[in-house]
Amino acid sequence: MKYLEILLVLRFRYLDNINVVDRRDNLGSILDP
């Protein structure tokens, strides 16, 4: 169970990192027409 829990935590962190990158890209596209 602990192994699966670690995988889930890493998975969510990975998704969070992707979301942060997407937000930065969106801000950049808005600032640069």
N, CA, C, O and CB atoms as a CASP TS submission, in Angstrom:
PFRMAT TS
TARGET T0000
AUTHOR 0000-0000-0000
METHOD Language model
MODEL 1
PARENT N/A
ATOM      1  N   MET     1       0.839  -1.211   0.000  1.00  0.00           N
ATOM      2  CA  MET     1       0.000   0.000   0.000  1.00  0.00           C
ATOM      3  C   MET     1       0.870   1.254   0.000  1.00  0.00           C
ATOM      4  O   MET     1       0.586   2.219  -0.710  1.00  0.00           O
ATOM      5  CB  MET     1      -0.947   0.010   1.227  1.00  0.00           C
ATOM      6  N   LYS     2       1.922   1.228   0.798  1.00  0.00           N
ATOM      7  CA  LYS     2       2.785   2.417   0.875  1.00  0.00           C
ATOM      8  C   LYS     2       3.384   2.733  -0.494  1.00  0.00           C
ATOM      9  O   LYS     2       3.510   3.898  -0.871  1.00  0.00           O
ATOM     10  CB  LYS     2       3.915   2.206   1.915  1.00  0.00           C
ATOM     11  N   TYR     3       3.754   1.675  -1.240  1.00  0.00           N
ATOM     12  CA  TYR     3       4.356   1.889  -2.556  1.00  0.00           C
ATOM     13  C   TYR     3       3.370   2.601  -3.482  1.00  0.00           C
ATOM     14  O   TYR     3       3.736   3.533  -4.199  1.00  0.00           O
ATOM     15  CB  TYR     3       4.800   0.544  -3.176  1.00  0.00           C
ATOM     16  N   LEU     4       2.111   2.146  -3.455  1.00  0.00           N
ATOM     17  CA  LEU     4       1.088   2.773  -4.308  1.00  0.00           C
ATOM     18  C   LEU     4       0.843   4.207  -3.874  1.00  0.00           C
ATOM     19  O   LEU     4       0.648   5.091  -4.708  1.00  0.00           O
ATOM     20  CB  LEU     4      -0.231   1.972  -4.263  1.00  0.00           C
ATOM     21  N   GLU     5       0.853   4.435  -2.570  1.00  0.00           N
ATOM     22  CA  GLU     5       0.621   5.796  -2.068  1.00  0.00           C
ATOM     23  C   GLU     5       1.724   6.731  -2.551  1.00  0.00           C
ATOM     24  O   GLU     5       1.459   7.875  -2.921  1.00  0.00           O
ATOM     25  CB  GLU     5       0.550   5.806  -0.519  1.00  0.00           C
ATOM     26  N   ILE     6       2.963   6.239  -2.548  1.00  0.00           N
ATOM     27  CA  ILE     6       4.091   7.066  -3.010  1.00  0.00           C
ATOM     28  C   ILE     6       3.904   7.397  -4.493  1.00  0.00           C
ATOM     29  O   ILE     6       4.148   8.527  -4.918  1.00  0.00           O
ATOM     30  CB  ILE     6       5.458   6.332  -2.779  1.00  0.00           C
ATOM     31  N   LEU     7       3.470   6.404  -5.275  1.00  0.00           N
ATOM     32  CA  LEU     7       3.258   6.638  -6.707  1.00  0.00           C
ATOM     33  C   LEU     7       2.184   7.701  -6.914  1.00  0.00           C
ATOM     34  O   LEU     7       2.317   8.566  -7.779  1.00  0.00           O
ATOM     35  CB  LEU     7       2.861   5.326  -7.424  1.00  0.00           C
ATOM     36  N   LEU     8       1.113   7.632  -6.113  1.00  0.00           N
ATOM     37  CA  LEU     8       0.034   8.615  -6.249  1.00  0.00           C
ATOM     38  C   LEU     8       0.537  10.012  -5.913  1.00  0.00           C
ATOM     39  O   LEU     8       0.215  10.977  -6.606  1.00  0.00           O
ATOM     40  CB  LEU     8      -1.153   8.247  -5.341  1.00  0.00           C
ATOM     41  N   VAL     9       1.326  10.117  -4.850  1.00  0.00           N
ATOM     42  CA  VAL     9       1.850  11.431  -4.442  1.00  0.00           C
ATOM     43  C   VAL     9       2.738  12.004  -5.541  1.00  0.00           C
ATOM     44  O   VAL     9       2.611  13.175  -5.898  1.00  0.00           O
ATOM     45  CB  VAL     9       2.645  11.322  -3.111  1.00  0.00           C
ATOM     46  N   LEU    10       3.639  11.176  -6.080  1.00  0.00           N
ATOM     47  CA  LEU    10       4.529  11.648  -7.142  1.00  0.00           C
ATOM     48  C   LEU    10       3.708  12.037  -8.370  1.00  0.00           C
ATOM     49  O   LEU    10       4.019  13.009  -9.058  1.00  0.00           O
ATOM     50  CB  LEU    10       5.576  10.560  -7.510  1.00  0.00           C
ATOM     51  N   ARG    11       2.653  11.261  -8.632  1.00  0.00           N
ATOM     52  CA  ARG    11       1.810  11.532  -9.801  1.00  0.00           C
ATOM     53  C   ARG    11       1.127  12.886  -9.659  1.00  0.00           C
ATOM     54  O   ARG    11       1.093  13.670 -10.607  1.00  0.00           O
ATOM     55  CB  ARG    11       0.757  10.419  -9.983  1.00  0.00           C
ATOM     56  N   PHE    12       0.581  13.160  -8.469  1.00  0.00           N
ATOM     57  CA  PHE    12      -0.104  14.442  -8.266  1.00  0.00           C
ATOM     58  C   PHE    12       0.888  15.593  -8.347  1.00  0.00           C
ATOM     59  O   PHE    12       0.578  16.646  -8.903  1.00  0.00           O
ATOM     60  CB  PHE    12      -0.833  14.463  -6.907  1.00  0.00           C
ATOM     61  N   ARG    13       2.080  15.393  -7.794  1.00  0.00           N
ATOM     62  CA  ARG    13       3.091  16.462  -7.849  1.00  0.00           C
ATOM     63  C   ARG    13       3.455  16.731  -9.298  1.00  0.00           C
ATOM     64  O   ARG    13       3.628  17.884  -9.692  1.00  0.00           O
ATOM     65  CB  ARG    13       4.362  16.082  -7.030  1.00  0.00           C
ATOM     66  N   TYR    14       3.573  15.661 -10.105  1.00  0.00           N
ATOM     67  CA  TYR    14       3.924  15.807 -11.514  1.00  0.00           C
ATOM     68  C   TYR    14       2.833  16.600 -12.244  1.00  0.00           C
ATOM     69  O   TYR    14       3.125  17.480 -13.053  1.00  0.00           O
ATOM     70  CB  TYR    14       4.123  14.416 -12.175  1.00  0.00           C
ATOM     71  N   LEU    15       1.563  16.268 -11.940  1.00  0.00           N
ATOM     72  CA  LEU    15       0.450  16.982 -12.575  1.00  0.00           C
ATOM     73  C   LEU    15       0.456  18.444 -12.151  1.00  0.00           C
ATOM     74  O   LEU    15       0.190  19.328 -12.966  1.00  0.00           O
ATOM     75  CB  LEU    15      -0.903  16.324 -12.215  1.00  0.00           C
ATOM     76  N   ASP    16       0.759  18.707 -10.874  1.00  0.00           N
ATOM     77  CA  ASP    16       0.795  20.091 -10.385  1.00  0.00           C
ATOM     78  C   ASP    16       1.868  20.872 -11.131  1.00  0.00           C
ATOM     79  O   ASP    16       1.660  22.029 -11.495  1.00  0.00           O
ATOM     80  CB  ASP    16       1.059  20.135  -8.854  1.00  0.00           C
ATOM     81  N   ASN    17       3.034  20.230 -11.363  1.00  0.00           N
ATOM     82  CA  ASN    17       4.119  20.915 -12.065  1.00  0.00           C
ATOM     83  C   ASN    17       3.688  21.257 -13.487  1.00  0.00           C
ATOM     84  O   ASN    17       4.009  22.332 -13.993  1.00  0.00           O
ATOM     85  CB  ASN    17       5.396  20.043 -12.082  1.00  0.00           C
ATOM     86  N   ILE    18       2.963  20.346 -14.132  1.00  0.00           N
ATOM     87  CA  ILE    18       2.492  20.595 -15.496  1.00  0.00           C
ATOM     88  C   ILE    18       1.528  21.779 -15.491  1.00  0.00           C
ATOM     89  O   ILE    18       1.587  22.634 -16.375  1.00  0.00           O
ATOM     90  CB  ILE    18       1.803  19.328 -16.087  1.00  0.00           C
ATOM     91  N   ASN    19       0.637  21.830 -14.492  1.00  0.00           N
ATOM     92  CA  ASN    19      -0.333  22.927 -14.405  1.00  0.00           C
ATOM     93  C   ASN    19       0.392  24.257 -14.254  1.00  0.00           C
ATOM     94  O   ASN    19      -0.002  25.250 -14.865  1.00  0.00           O
ATOM     95  CB  ASN    19      -1.306  22.708 -13.223  1.00  0.00           C
ATOM     96  N   VAL    20       1.438  24.285 -13.451  1.00  0.00           N
ATOM     97  CA  VAL    20       2.193  25.525 -13.239  1.00  0.00           C
ATOM     98  C   VAL    20       2.817  25.974 -14.556  1.00  0.00           C
ATOM     99  O   VAL    20       2.787  27.160 -14.884  1.00  0.00           O
ATOM    100  CB  VAL    20       3.291  25.330 -12.152  1.00  0.00           C
ATOM    101  N   VAL    21       3.379  25.039 -15.309  1.00  0.00           N
ATOM    102  CA  VAL    21       4.003  25.378 -16.591  1.00  0.00           C
ATOM    103  C   VAL    21       2.951  25.910 -17.555  1.00  0.00           C
ATOM    104  O   VAL    21       3.189  26.889 -18.261  1.00  0.00           O
ATOM    105  CB  VAL    21       4.719  24.146 -17.199  1.00  0.00           C
ATOM    106  N   ASP    22       1.788  25.265 -17.583  1.00  0.00           N
ATOM    107  CA  ASP    22       0.714  25.710 -18.481  1.00  0.00           C
ATOM    108  C   ASP    22       0.295  27.132 -18.130  1.00  0.00           C
ATOM    109  O   ASP    22       0.078  27.952 -19.022  1.00  0.00           O
ATOM    110  CB  ASP    22      -0.504  24.756 -18.399  1.00  0.00           C
ATOM    111  N   ARG    23       0.180  27.428 -16.848  1.00  0.00           N
ATOM    112  CA  ARG    23      -0.226  28.768 -16.429  1.00  0.00           C
ATOM    113  C   ARG    23       0.811  29.794 -16.879  1.00  0.00           C
ATOM    114  O   ARG    23       0.454  30.885 -17.323  1.00  0.00           O
ATOM    115  CB  ARG    23      -0.415  28.828 -14.897  1.00  0.00           C
ATOM    116  N   ARG    24       2.081  29.450 -16.765  1.00  0.00           N
ATOM    117  CA  ARG    24       3.142  30.378 -17.190  1.00  0.00           C
ATOM    118  C   ARG    24       3.043  30.614 -18.689  1.00  0.00           C
ATOM    119  O   ARG    24       3.193  31.745 -19.152  1.00  0.00           O
ATOM    120  CB  ARG    24       4.551  29.826 -16.820  1.00  0.00           C
ATOM    121  N   ASP    25       2.790  29.552 -19.452  1.00  0.00           N
ATOM    122  CA  ASP    25       2.670  29.684 -20.904  1.00  0.00           C
ATOM    123  C   ASP    25       1.490  30.584 -21.251  1.00  0.00           C
ATOM    124  O   ASP    25       1.583  31.418 -22.151  1.00  0.00           O
ATOM    125  CB  ASP    25       2.504  28.299 -21.568  1.00  0.00           C
ATOM    126  N   ASN    26       0.374  30.410 -20.530  1.00  0.00           N
ATOM    127  CA  ASN    26      -0.815  31.227 -20.799  1.00  0.00           C
ATOM    128  C   ASN    26      -0.510  32.697 -20.518  1.00  0.00           C
ATOM    129  O   ASN    26      -0.897  33.569 -21.296  1.00  0.00           O
ATOM    130  CB  ASN    26      -2.018  30.750 -19.940  1.00  0.00           C
ATOM    131  N   LEU    27       0.180  32.976 -19.416  1.00  0.00           N
ATOM    132  CA  LEU    27       0.517  34.362 -19.084  1.00  0.00           C
ATOM    133  C   LEU    27       1.431  34.938 -20.158  1.00  0.00           C
ATOM    134  O   LEU    27       1.268  36.088 -20.564  1.00  0.00           O
ATOM    135  CB  LEU    27       1.192  34.451 -17.690  1.00  0.00           C
ATOM    136  N   GLY    28       2.392  34.140 -20.619  1.00  0.00           N
ATOM    137  CA  GLY    28       3.320  34.606 -21.637  1.00  0.00           C
ATOM    138  C   GLY    28       2.599  34.909 -22.938  1.00  0.00           C
ATOM    139  O   GLY    28       2.899  35.902 -23.601  1.00  0.00           O
ATOM    140  N   SER    29       1.646  34.057 -23.308  1.00  0.00           N
ATOM    141  CA  SER    29       0.916  34.271 -24.564  1.00  0.00           C
ATOM    142  C   SER    29       0.046  35.519 -24.460  1.00  0.00           C
ATOM    143  O   SER    29      -0.159  36.228 -25.445  1.00  0.00           O
ATOM    144  CB  SER    29       0.046  33.036 -24.912  1.00  0.00           C
ATOM    145  N   ILE    30      -0.466  35.782 -23.252  1.00  0.00           N
ATOM    146  CA  ILE    30      -1.313  36.974 -23.067  1.00  0.00           C
ATOM    147  C   ILE    30      -0.451  38.241 -23.145  1.00  0.00           C
ATOM    148  O   ILE    30      -0.850  39.237 -23.749  1.00  0.00           O
ATOM    149  CB  ILE    30      -2.068  36.912 -21.695  1.00  0.00           C
ATOM    150  N   LEU    31       0.732  38.189 -22.525  1.00  0.00           N
ATOM    151  CA  LEU    31       1.608  39.363 -22.527  1.00  0.00           C
ATOM    152  C   LEU    31       2.176  39.607 -23.917  1.00  0.00           C
ATOM    153  O   LEU    31       2.315  40.754 -24.340  1.00  0.00           O
ATOM    154  CB  LEU    31       2.749  39.190 -21.511  1.00  0.00           C
ATOM    155  N   ASP    32       2.511  38.518 -24.638  1.00  0.00           N
ATOM    156  CA  ASP    32       3.071  38.661 -25.986  1.00  0.00           C
ATOM    157  C   ASP    32       1.997  38.355 -27.021  1.00  0.00           C
ATOM    158  O   ASP    32       1.623  37.192 -27.176  1.00  0.00           O
ATOM    159  CB  ASP    32       4.296  37.726 -26.182  1.00  0.00           C
ATOM    160  N   PRO    33       1.499  39.336 -27.719  1.00  0.00           N
ATOM    161  CA  PRO    33       0.429  39.142 -28.714  1.00  0.00           C
ATOM    162  C   PRO    33       0.940  38.378 -29.933  1.00  0.00           C
ATOM    163  O   PRO    33       0.179  38.125 -30.867  1.00  0.00           O
ATOM    164  CB  PRO    33      -0.151  40.501 -29.153  1.00  0.00           C
TER
END
